[in-house]
Amino acid sequence: MAKDLDWGNIGFEYRKTDKRYVSNYKDGKWDDGVLTTDNKVIISEDAGVLHYAQECFEGLKAYTTKEGHIVIFRPDLNAERMYNTAKRLEMPSFPKDRFVEAVKQVVEANIDWVPPYGSGATLYIRPVMFATGEVIGVKPADEYQFRIFATPVGPYYKGGAKPIAIKISDFDRAAPRGTGHIKAGLNYAMSLHANVTAHAEGFAENLYLDPATRTKVEEAGGANIIFVDKDGNLVIPKSDSILPSVTRRSIAYVAQHYLHLKVTEREVLFSEVPHFAEAGLCGTAAVISPIGLINDHGKEITFSNGMEKAGPVISKLYQTLTDIQMGNIEAPEGWIYRIK
Ligand SMILES: *Cc1c(COP(=O)(O)O)cnc(C)c1O
């Protein structure tokens, strides 16, 4: 039976749900994996994750559509991204088909935790992989755990998506030829200080510039940035150190194939930003957060939509993508994995 939660007010926080999937890597292979009720992990004090931060994760969601189906949005892309992330961290990649299968199992096993249609809440799915093997010298561990748990999360926005204020960070997020393009916890550990200080100054997020020249726009701490130019077309920053957001890639597709906008992915100079009409941050949790202003060391860059509502193109993109997710309009082939 569906859990009796106040779905509109559950917030974005961890709740222990019924089952999680666990597979361990030992002697050169992943075991069969099991669903378990145990949400505790017991590891050696010398586990590689604790010393050399061999850890990576993913984030995706399941939700109830208008017709009452329970579906997952593009888990194959998360499987592929984690596969690539693991490679870069010298961790054993988890097979992509098994990743998708395990995500399905976790959703099925926690079906009572999937929020109802119209609540705005979703079941957030968190795959995570970390080194459990003991290492003292600097080298990759030889044992790992892959785990997937799920937790219901409330609507990101209560009462509509209000534009956010963000700031240009004086810190860097990702080094050139570093790890910005992979979803590793290490990228977040070192961004927390920038995050906390930006929040204390009243900003929702940091916008990072390219560390080498500080002239080009990269992305925010946990979300890609997109722009709409004066002609109403989409401009997406391109760089080797941007995390390939599933949401952003889906938005680019929707812009081109559903809304018939021109979509350009290219390097974006920070000096161009004042000439754009709209901007937004994209990620699984919020889908798109419209940006109202970017503070550059006291100088404010504003967009035509102001601070009260999203601009027309960002609104349309948000609406179309969420309509596709919820089954109100037909999804491109292969985007929606139905569980029930
Ligand atoms: C996870 C993440 C995103 C958003 O990716 P989605 O696949 O859309 O959720 C963007 N930037 C960073 C740095 C991330 O870690």
The ligand as a Tripos MOL2 file, in Angstrom:
@<TRIPOS>MOLECULE
LIG
   15    15     1     0     0
SMALL
NO_CHARGES

@<TRIPOS>ATOM
      1 C1         24.5590   15.5730  -11.6010 C.3       1 LIG1
      2 C2         25.1220   16.8650  -12.0890 C.ar      1 LIG1
      3 C3         24.4350   17.6640  -13.0270 C.ar      1 LIG1
      4 C4         23.0490   17.3410  -13.5130 C.3       1 LIG1
      5 O1         22.9870   16.1590  -14.2450 O.3       1 LIG1
      6 P1         21.5940   15.4330  -14.5000 P.3       1 LIG1
      7 O2         21.9900   14.1740  -15.1860 O.co2     1 LIG1
      8 O3         20.7820   16.3160  -15.3590 O.co2     1 LIG1
      9 O4         20.9560   15.2230  -13.1700 O.co2     1 LIG1
     10 C5         25.0670   18.8030  -13.4900 C.ar      1 LIG1
     11 N1         26.2850   19.1810  -13.0380 N.ar      1 LIG1
     12 C6         26.9610   18.4510  -12.1300 C.ar      1 LIG1
     13 C7         28.2890   18.9150  -11.6910 C.3       1 LIG1
     14 C8         26.4070   17.2660  -11.6390 C.ar      1 LIG1
     15 O5         27.0840   16.5590  -10.7320 O.3       1 LIG1
@<TRIPOS>BOND
     1     1     2 1
     2     2     3 ar
     3     2    14 ar
     4     3     4 1
     5     3    10 ar
     6     4     5 1
     7     5     6 1
     8     6     7 2
     9     6     8 1
    10     6     9 1
    11    10    11 ar
    12    11    12 ar
    13    12    13 1
    14    12    14 ar
    15    14    15 1
@<TRIPOS>SUBSTRUCTURE
     1 LIG1         1 GROUP 0 **** ****
